[in-house]
Amino acid sequence: MSFMIGSCNGLVCLAQHRKLSATSDAIYLWNPRIRKFKRLPDSCSSSKAFWFSTGFSYQSKTNDYKVVKLWGTPVVAEVYTLSSDSWRKVDISLRSKVVVSQIKPYPFPLFFSGPLHWFAYHSEGERKFLDPTMILSFDVNNEKFGEMALPDGDKLIVQYLFVFKGNLAFILCGYPENDDDLQSDSQCFIWIMRDYGVHESWDKNFSIRFENVDISFYGCTEHGELLLNKKVKEESKDGEIKIHDWNESTILSNDTAIVLLDPETLHEKDLGILRYVTDIVTTFKESLVLLDGATELYG
């Protein structure tokens, strides 16, 4: 099973995962424009870690690409550099109890404005899989780690980091955490960090409520539109609300739509996408970046 880690400057990073495992058998860099791909050498963590998080980035100062892996507790970091075609460990000068969040649906870090960004939290004894309380950043230019606190207050089931109109954004979607029966309306909150790295600059910019539909968030366009999957709630015979269910091989029915939503005007545009859409979406801009030792795709 393959997953997309991210896309930077014309290259797409893919990971091939073992079944029922969060570790990967192989990582690939792929240039769809020239139809070539390159398999990366194995890292030290490939045989040691049960779980790790992988990020893909572009180092503009040296016109180079980096893949970053975080794994273990305390966290260990490894960096692959395309120009050297090799992995190396880097020091993490953080408090020892920082734990990278393993909560899905978005396990891959966000690359924005130089650093990669992960959800993280400070561990408390033996408790695992806590809601994130902070952002762990790694600047790919100077290879330094940093921490930023998330805004307080809102608690929804699903949380994301994305770029919204050129700013780092903390986006929450779904239902309140205490709504086990999903009886409430779906909601979406968008927090914008106006001044990067300054906690006081977090601004709750939008609060949107969706009546009688369940939503899944996929991403943002450069104009600030939200890419959403909307599914109409169904009412069972006993009066309970349930969510319309569908699987990967099913064409979406009339009660499900992939839409672009303007959070300011609430205007929606149905994209007319009829087939299953994965929950990992990335932006892509073509380039002619060459990969030394790459394999050409045919067919």
Contacts in CASP RR format, 6 or more apart in sequence:
PFRMAT RR
TARGET T0000
AUTHOR 0000-0000-0000
METHOD contacts of the structure
MODEL  1
MSFMIGSCNGLVCLAQHRKLSATSDAIYLWNPRIRKFKRLPDSCSSSKAF
WFSTGFSYQSKTNDYKVVKLWGTPVVAEVYTLSSDSWRKVDISLRSKVVV
SQIKPYPFPLFFSGPLHWFAYHSEGERKFLDPTMILSFDVNNEKFGEMAL
PDGDKLIVQYLFVFKGNLAFILCGYPENDDDLQSDSQCFIWIMRDYGVHE
SWDKNFSIRFENVDISFYGCTEHGELLLNKKVKEESKDGEIKIHDWNEST
ILSNDTAIVLLDPETLHEKDLGILRYVTDIVTTFKESLVLLDGATELYG
1 16 0 8 1.000
1 17 0 8 1.000
1 19 0 8 1.000
2 14 0 8 1.000
2 15 0 8 1.000
2 16 0 8 1.000
2 17 0 8 1.000
3 14 0 8 1.000
3 15 0 8 1.000
3 17 0 8 1.000
3 108 0 8 1.000
3 280 0 8 1.000
4 12 0 8 1.000
4 13 0 8 1.000
4 14 0 8 1.000
4 278 0 8 1.000
4 280 0 8 1.000
4 282 0 8 1.000
5 13 0 8 1.000
5 14 0 8 1.000
5 15 0 8 1.000
5 27 0 8 1.000
5 54 0 8 1.000
5 55 0 8 1.000
5 56 0 8 1.000
5 67 0 8 1.000
5 108 0 8 1.000
6 12 0 8 1.000
6 13 0 8 1.000
6 55 0 8 1.000
6 56 0 8 1.000
6 108 0 8 1.000
6 111 0 8 1.000
6 282 0 8 1.000
7 13 0 8 1.000
7 56 0 8 1.000
7 282 0 8 1.000
7 283 0 8 1.000
7 284 0 8 1.000
8 56 0 8 1.000
8 57 0 8 1.000
8 58 0 8 1.000
8 65 0 8 1.000
8 111 0 8 1.000
9 58 0 8 1.000
9 65 0 8 1.000
9 285 0 8 1.000
9 287 0 8 1.000
9 289 0 8 1.000
10 31 0 8 1.000
10 32 0 8 1.000
10 33 0 8 1.000
10 284 0 8 1.000
10 285 0 8 1.000
10 286 0 8 1.000
10 287 0 8 1.000
10 289 0 8 1.000
11 29 0 8 1.000
11 30 0 8 1.000
11 31 0 8 1.000
11 56 0 8 1.000
11 58 0 8 1.000
11 65 0 8 1.000
11 287 0 8 1.000
11 289 0 8 1.000
11 291 0 8 1.000
12 29 0 8 1.000
12 30 0 8 1.000
12 31 0 8 1.000
12 32 0 8 1.000
12 282 0 8 1.000
12 284 0 8 1.000
13 27 0 8 1.000
13 28 0 8 1.000
13 29 0 8 1.000
13 30 0 8 1.000
13 54 0 8 1.000
13 55 0 8 1.000
13 56 0 8 1.000
13 67 0 8 1.000
14 27 0 8 1.000
14 28 0 8 1.000
14 29 0 8 1.000
14 30 0 8 1.000
15 24 0 8 1.000
15 26 0 8 1.000
15 27 0 8 1.000
15 28 0 8 1.000
15 54 0 8 1.000
16 24 0 8 1.000
16 25 0 8 1.000
16 26 0 8 1.000
16 27 0 8 1.000
16 28 0 8 1.000
17 23 0 8 1.000
17 24 0 8 1.000
17 25 0 8 1.000
18 24 0 8 1.000
18 25 0 8 1.000
21 50 0 8 1.000
22 50 0 8 1.000
22 51 0 8 1.000
22 52 0 8 1.000
22 102 0 8 1.000
22 107 0 8 1.000
23 45 0 8 1.000
23 46 0 8 1.000
23 49 0 8 1.000
23 50 0 8 1.000
23 51 0 8 1.000
23 52 0 8 1.000
24 46 0 8 1.000
24 54 0 8 1.000
26 39 0 8 1.000
26 40 0 8 1.000
26 42 0 8 1.000
27 39 0 8 1.000
27 40 0 8 1.000
27 54 0 8 1.000
27 67 0 8 1.000
27 80 0 8 1.000
28 37 0 8 1.000
28 38 0 8 1.000
28 39 0 8 1.000
28 40 0 8 1.000
29 37 0 8 1.000
29 38 0 8 1.000
29 40 0 8 1.000
29 65 0 8 1.000
29 67 0 8 1.000
29 82 0 8 1.000
29 291 0 8 1.000
30 36 0 8 1.000
30 37 0 8 1.000
30 38 0 8 1.000
31 37 0 8 1.000
31 287 0 8 1.000
31 288 0 8 1.000
31 289 0 8 1.000
31 290 0 8 1.000
31 291 0 8 1.000
31 294 0 8 1.000
32 284 0 8 1.000
32 286 0 8 1.000
33 286 0 8 1.000
33 287 0 8 1.000
33 288 0 8 1.000
34 288 0 8 1.000
34 290 0 8 1.000
35 296 0 8 1.000
35 297 0 8 1.000
36 290 0 8 1.000
36 291 0 8 1.000
36 294 0 8 1.000
36 295 0 8 1.000
36 296 0 8 1.000
36 297 0 8 1.000
37 291 0 8 1.000
37 294 0 8 1.000
37 295 0 8 1.000
37 297 0 8 1.000
38 291 0 8 1.000
38 292 0 8 1.000
38 293 0 8 1.000
38 294 0 8 1.000
38 295 0 8 1.000
39 295 0 8 1.000
40 67 0 8 1.000
40 80 0 8 1.000
40 85 0 8 1.000
41 80 0 8 1.000
41 85 0 8 1.000
41 86 0 8 1.000
41 87 0 8 1.000
43 69 0 8 1.000
43 78 0 8 1.000
43 80 0 8 1.000
43 87 0 8 1.000
44 78 0 8 1.000
44 87 0 8 1.000
44 89 0 8 1.000
45 52 0 8 1.000
45 69 0 8 1.000
45 71 0 8 1.000
45 76 0 8 1.000
45 78 0 8 1.000
48 71 0 8 1.000
49 71 0 8 1.000
49 72 0 8 1.000
51 71 0 8 1.000
51 72 0 8 1.000
51 102 0 8 1.000
52 69 0 8 1.000
52 70 0 8 1.000
52 71 0 8 1.000
52 72 0 8 1.000
53 69 0 8 1.000
53 70 0 8 1.000
53 71 0 8 1.000
53 100 0 8 1.000
53 102 0 8 1.000
53 107 0 8 1.000
53 108 0 8 1.000
53 109 0 8 1.000
53 118 0 8 1.000
54 67 0 8 1.000
54 68 0 8 1.000
54 69 0 8 1.000
54 108 0 8 1.000
55 67 0 8 1.000
55 68 0 8 1.000
55 69 0 8 1.000
55 108 0 8 1.000
55 109 0 8 1.000
55 111 0 8 1.000
55 116 0 8 1.000
56 65 0 8 1.000
56 66 0 8 1.000
56 67 0 8 1.000
56 68 0 8 1.000
56 111 0 8 1.000
57 65 0 8 1.000
57 66 0 8 1.000
57 67 0 8 1.000
57 68 0 8 1.000
57 111 0 8 1.000
57 114 0 8 1.000
57 116 0 8 1.000
57 140 0 8 1.000
58 64 0 8 1.000
58 65 0 8 1.000
58 66 0 8 1.000
58 111 0 8 1.000
58 140 0 8 1.000
59 65 0 8 1.000
59 66 0 8 1.000
59 140 0 8 1.000
59 141 0 8 1.000
60 114 0 8 1.000
60 141 0 8 1.000
61 141 0 8 1.000
62 83 0 8 1.000
64 81 0 8 1.000
64 82 0 8 1.000
64 83 0 8 1.000
65 81 0 8 1.000
65 82 0 8 1.000
66 79 0 8 1.000
66 80 0 8 1.000
66 81 0 8 1.000
66 82 0 8 1.000
66 140 0 8 1.000
67 79 0 8 1.000
67 80 0 8 1.000
68 77 0 8 1.000
68 78 0 8 1.000
68 79 0 8 1.000
68 80 0 8 1.000
68 109 0 8 1.000
68 116 0 8 1.000
68 138 0 8 1.000
68 140 0 8 1.000
69 77 0 8 1.000
69 78 0 8 1.000
69 79 0 8 1.000
69 80 0 8 1.000
70 76 0 8 1.000
70 77 0 8 1.000
70 100 0 8 1.000
70 118 0 8 1.000
70 136 0 8 1.000
71 78 0 8 1.000
73 99 0 8 1.000
73 123 0 8 1.000
74 92 0 8 1.000
74 96 0 8 1.000
74 97 0 8 1.000
74 98 0 8 1.000
75 92 0 8 1.000
75 94 0 8 1.000
75 98 0 8 1.000
75 99 0 8 1.000
75 100 0 8 1.000
76 89 0 8 1.000
76 92 0 8 1.000
77 89 0 8 1.000
77 90 0 8 1.000
77 91 0 8 1.000
77 92 0 8 1.000
77 138 0 8 1.000
77 145 0 8 1.000
78 87 0 8 1.000
78 88 0 8 1.000
78 89 0 8 1.000
78 90 0 8 1.000
79 87 0 8 1.000
79 88 0 8 1.000
79 89 0 8 1.000
79 90 0 8 1.000
79 143 0 8 1.000
80 86 0 8 1.000
80 87 0 8 1.000
81 88 0 8 1.000
82 291 0 8 1.000
85 292 0 8 1.000
90 143 0 8 1.000
92 145 0 8 1.000
93 144 0 8 1.000
93 145 0 8 1.000
94 136 0 8 1.000
94 145 0 8 1.000
94 146 0 8 1.000
94 147 0 8 1.000
95 122 0 8 1.000
97 122 0 8 1.000
97 123 0 8 1.000
98 120 0 8 1.000
98 121 0 8 1.000
98 122 0 8 1.000
98 123 0 8 1.000
98 134 0 8 1.000
98 136 0 8 1.000
98 147 0 8 1.000
99 120 0 8 1.000
99 121 0 8 1.000
99 122 0 8 1.000
99 123 0 8 1.000
99 130 0 8 1.000
100 118 0 8 1.000
100 119 0 8 1.000
100 120 0 8 1.000
100 136 0 8 1.000
101 118 0 8 1.000
101 119 0 8 1.000
101 120 0 8 1.000
101 121 0 8 1.000
101 129 0 8 1.000
101 130 0 8 1.000
101 131 0 8 1.000
101 132 0 8 1.000
102 129 0 8 1.000
103 119 0 8 1.000
103 129 0 8 1.000
103 131 0 8 1.000
103 132 0 8 1.000
103 159 0 8 1.000
105 158 0 8 1.000
105 279 0 8 1.000
106 160 0 8 1.000
106 161 0 8 1.000
106 279 0 8 1.000
106 280 0 8 1.000
108 280 0 8 1.000
109 116 0 8 1.000
109 117 0 8 1.000
109 118 0 8 1.000
109 138 0 8 1.000
109 161 0 8 1.000
110 116 0 8 1.000
110 117 0 8 1.000
110 161 0 8 1.000
110 162 0 8 1.000
110 163 0 8 1.000
110 168 0 8 1.000
111 117 0 8 1.000
111 140 0 8 1.000
112 163 0 8 1.000
112 168 0 8 1.000
113 168 0 8 1.000
113 196 0 8 1.000
114 139 0 8 1.000
114 140 0 8 1.000
114 141 0 8 1.000
115 137 0 8 1.000
115 138 0 8 1.000
115 139 0 8 1.000
115 140 0 8 1.000
116 137 0 8 1.000
116 138 0 8 1.000
116 140 0 8 1.000
117 135 0 8 1.000
117 136 0 8 1.000
117 137 0 8 1.000
117 161 0 8 1.000
117 168 0 8 1.000
118 135 0 8 1.000
118 136 0 8 1.000
118 137 0 8 1.000
118 138 0 8 1.000
119 132 0 8 1.000
119 134 0 8 1.000
119 135 0 8 1.000
119 136 0 8 1.000
119 159 0 8 1.000
119 161 0 8 1.000
120 132 0 8 1.000
120 133 0 8 1.000
120 134 0 8 1.000
120 135 0 8 1.000
120 136 0 8 1.000
120 147 0 8 1.000
121 130 0 8 1.000
121 131 0 8 1.000
121 132 0 8 1.000
121 133 0 8 1.000
121 134 0 8 1.000
122 133 0 8 1.000
122 134 0 8 1.000
123 130 0 8 1.000
124 130 0 8 1.000
131 155 0 8 1.000
131 159 0 8 1.000
131 177 0 8 1.000
132 150 0 8 1.000
132 159 0 8 1.000
133 149 0 8 1.000
133 150 0 8 1.000
134 147 0 8 1.000
134 148 0 8 1.000
134 149 0 8 1.000
134 150 0 8 1.000
135 147 0 8 1.000
135 148 0 8 1.000
135 149 0 8 1.000
135 150 0 8 1.000
135 161 0 8 1.000
136 145 0 8 1.000
136 146 0 8 1.000
136 147 0 8 1.000
137 145 0 8 1.000
137 146 0 8 1.000
137 147 0 8 1.000
137 148 0 8 1.000
138 144 0 8 1.000
138 145 0 8 1.000
138 146 0 8 1.000
139 145 0 8 1.000
139 146 0 8 1.000
148 193 0 8 1.000
148 197 0 8 1.000
148 199 0 8 1.000
149 199 0 8 1.000
150 170 0 8 1.000
150 202 0 8 1.000
151 170 0 8 1.000
151 191 0 8 1.000
151 199 0 8 1.000
151 202 0 8 1.000
151 204 0 8 1.000
154 172 0 8 1.000
154 189 0 8 1.000
154 191 0 8 1.000
154 204 0 8 1.000
155 172 0 8 1.000
155 176 0 8 1.000
155 177 0 8 1.000
156 172 0 8 1.000
156 173 0 8 1.000
156 174 0 8 1.000
156 175 0 8 1.000
156 176 0 8 1.000
156 177 0 8 1.000
156 187 0 8 1.000
156 189 0 8 1.000
157 173 0 8 1.000
157 174 0 8 1.000
157 175 0 8 1.000
157 176 0 8 1.000
157 177 0 8 1.000
158 172 0 8 1.000
158 173 0 8 1.000
158 174 0 8 1.000
158 217 0 8 1.000
159 170 0 8 1.000
159 171 0 8 1.000
159 172 0 8 1.000
159 173 0 8 1.000
160 170 0 8 1.000
160 171 0 8 1.000
160 172 0 8 1.000
160 173 0 8 1.000
160 217 0 8 1.000
160 219 0 8 1.000
161 168 0 8 1.000
161 169 0 8 1.000
161 170 0 8 1.000
161 171 0 8 1.000
162 169 0 8 1.000
162 171 0 8 1.000
162 219 0 8 1.000
162 220 0 8 1.000
163 169 0 8 1.000
163 220 0 8 1.000
164 171 0 8 1.000
164 190 0 8 1.000
164 192 0 8 1.000
164 205 0 8 1.000
164 220 0 8 1.000
164 224 0 8 1.000
165 192 0 8 1.000
165 222 0 8 1.000
165 223 0 8 1.000
165 224 0 8 1.000
166 222 0 8 1.000
167 192 0 8 1.000
167 193 0 8 1.000
167 194 0 8 1.000
167 196 0 8 1.000
168 192 0 8 1.000
168 193 0 8 1.000
168 196 0 8 1.000
169 190 0 8 1.000
169 191 0 8 1.000
169 192 0 8 1.000
169 193 0 8 1.000
169 220 0 8 1.000
170 190 0 8 1.000
170 191 0 8 1.000
170 193 0 8 1.000
170 202 0 8 1.000
171 188 0 8 1.000
171 189 0 8 1.000
171 190 0 8 1.000
171 191 0 8 1.000
171 217 0 8 1.000
172 187 0 8 1.000
172 188 0 8 1.000
172 189 0 8 1.000
172 191 0 8 1.000
173 186 0 8 1.000
173 187 0 8 1.000
173 188 0 8 1.000
173 189 0 8 1.000
173 215 0 8 1.000
173 216 0 8 1.000
173 217 0 8 1.000
174 186 0 8 1.000
174 187 0 8 1.000
174 188 0 8 1.000
174 214 0 8 1.000
174 215 0 8 1.000
175 182 0 8 1.000
175 184 0 8 1.000
175 186 0 8 1.000
175 187 0 8 1.000
176 184 0 8 1.000
176 187 0 8 1.000
181 240 0 8 1.000
181 241 0 8 1.000
182 214 0 8 1.000
182 233 0 8 1.000
182 241 0 8 1.000
182 242 0 8 1.000
182 243 0 8 1.000
183 241 0 8 1.000
185 209 0 8 1.000
185 210 0 8 1.000
185 211 0 8 1.000
185 212 0 8 1.000
186 209 0 8 1.000
186 210 0 8 1.000
186 213 0 8 1.000
186 214 0 8 1.000
186 215 0 8 1.000
187 207 0 8 1.000
187 208 0 8 1.000
187 209 0 8 1.000
187 210 0 8 1.000
188 206 0 8 1.000
188 207 0 8 1.000
188 208 0 8 1.000
188 210 0 8 1.000
188 215 0 8 1.000
188 217 0 8 1.000
188 226 0 8 1.000
188 263 0 8 1.000
189 204 0 8 1.000
189 206 0 8 1.000
189 207 0 8 1.000
189 208 0 8 1.000
190 204 0 8 1.000
190 205 0 8 1.000
190 206 0 8 1.000
190 207 0 8 1.000
190 208 0 8 1.000
190 263 0 8 1.000
191 202 0 8 1.000
191 203 0 8 1.000
191 204 0 8 1.000
191 205 0 8 1.000
192 202 0 8 1.000
192 203 0 8 1.000
192 205 0 8 1.000
193 201 0 8 1.000
193 202 0 8 1.000
193 203 0 8 1.000
194 201 0 8 1.000
194 202 0 8 1.000
194 203 0 8 1.000
195 201 0 8 1.000
205 263 0 8 1.000
206 263 0 8 1.000
206 264 0 8 1.000
208 261 0 8 1.000
208 263 0 8 1.000
208 266 0 8 1.000
210 230 0 8 1.000
212 232 0 8 1.000
212 233 0 8 1.000
213 230 0 8 1.000
213 231 0 8 1.000
213 232 0 8 1.000
213 233 0 8 1.000
214 230 0 8 1.000
214 231 0 8 1.000
214 232 0 8 1.000
214 233 0 8 1.000
214 243 0 8 1.000
214 244 0 8 1.000
215 228 0 8 1.000
215 229 0 8 1.000
215 230 0 8 1.000
215 231 0 8 1.000
216 228 0 8 1.000
216 229 0 8 1.000
216 231 0 8 1.000
216 279 0 8 1.000
217 226 0 8 1.000
217 227 0 8 1.000
217 228 0 8 1.000
218 227 0 8 1.000
218 228 0 8 1.000
218 229 0 8 1.000
218 258 0 8 1.000
218 277 0 8 1.000
218 279 0 8 1.000
218 281 0 8 1.000
219 226 0 8 1.000
219 227 0 8 1.000
219 281 0 8 1.000
220 226 0 8 1.000
220 227 0 8 1.000
221 227 0 8 1.000
221 260 0 8 1.000
222 283 0 8 1.000
224 262 0 8 1.000
224 263 0 8 1.000
225 260 0 8 1.000
225 261 0 8 1.000
225 262 0 8 1.000
225 263 0 8 1.000
225 269 0 8 1.000
226 260 0 8 1.000
226 261 0 8 1.000
226 262 0 8 1.000
226 263 0 8 1.000
227 258 0 8 1.000
227 259 0 8 1.000
227 260 0 8 1.000
227 281 0 8 1.000
228 258 0 8 1.000
228 259 0 8 1.000
228 260 0 8 1.000
228 261 0 8 1.000
229 256 0 8 1.000
229 257 0 8 1.000
229 258 0 8 1.000
229 259 0 8 1.000
229 277 0 8 1.000
230 256 0 8 1.000
230 257 0 8 1.000
230 258 0 8 1.000
230 259 0 8 1.000
231 243 0 8 1.000
231 244 0 8 1.000
231 246 0 8 1.000
231 255 0 8 1.000
231 256 0 8 1.000
232 244 0 8 1.000
232 255 0 8 1.000
232 256 0 8 1.000
233 241 0 8 1.000
233 242 0 8 1.000
233 243 0 8 1.000
233 244 0 8 1.000
234 241 0 8 1.000
234 242 0 8 1.000
234 243 0 8 1.000
234 244 0 8 1.000
234 255 0 8 1.000
235 241 0 8 1.000
235 242 0 8 1.000
236 242 0 8 1.000
244 253 0 8 1.000
244 255 0 8 1.000
244 256 0 8 1.000
246 252 0 8 1.000
246 253 0 8 1.000
246 256 0 8 1.000
246 276 0 8 1.000
247 276 0 8 1.000
248 276 0 8 1.000
249 276 0 8 1.000
250 276 0 8 1.000
251 274 0 8 1.000
251 275 0 8 1.000
252 258 0 8 1.000
252 273 0 8 1.000
252 274 0 8 1.000
252 275 0 8 1.000
252 276 0 8 1.000
257 270 0 8 1.000
257 271 0 8 1.000
257 272 0 8 1.000
258 270 0 8 1.000
258 271 0 8 1.000
258 272 0 8 1.000
258 273 0 8 1.000
258 277 0 8 1.000
259 268 0 8 1.000
259 269 0 8 1.000
259 270 0 8 1.000
259 271 0 8 1.000
260 268 0 8 1.000
260 269 0 8 1.000
260 271 0 8 1.000
261 267 0 8 1.000
261 268 0 8 1.000
262 268 0 8 1.000
END
